[in-house]
Amino acid sequence: MEKPKKKQVLLFHCVEAEELARKVAAQSDLIQLQSINWRSFDDGFPNLFINNAHDIRGQHVAFLASFSSTTVIFEQLSVIYALPMLFAASFTVVLPFFPTGSFERIEEEGDVATAFTLARMLSNIPISRGGPTSLVIYDIHALQERFYFGDTILPLFETGIPLLKQCLNQLPESDKATTLSIF
């Protein structure tokens, strides 16, 4: 029985994640780095352009996001909403961290759960030709946030802790360390 061909992926990225996207693309010939023109109009609103948009049709597409500040979330969501509508075969968003996790629950009347709000926004990403968007989030620190997402998105929570532990074990005198605190 012949193995199925591996899928080629078109990898788009935000400005902040460009270096990481280049490193990821360098790891495999199956990942093609793509570009977006990230500009602004005079009033400060995003003026965005997805280069080679016609080439997306029928392709597997991924977007490497970074929601490091509220100023970049809107422009990235604009692109994230646009990419699957270009008739992508599938669409995956990779988010290295979920930024609003420090306020994920309402403890008293008037609290606004910003994590829930962002999850609702991500849950409304248009479906691609292949179905719901896959959302890969690294190092999410509150697993209950899985339930903030709707049924129209497939969230997958990953962690970088095993990789961190592996790197720490390679340090000199790592055998003498007994605890590790990460804040």
Secondary structure by P-SEA (a helix, b strand, c coil): cccccbbbbbbbbcccaaaaaaaaaaacccbbbbbbbccccccccccccccccccccccbbbbbcccccccaaaaaaaaaaccccccccbbbbbbcccccccccccccccccaaaaaaaaaaaacccccccbbbbbbcccccccccccccccbbbbbbbaaaaaaaaaaaccccccccccccc
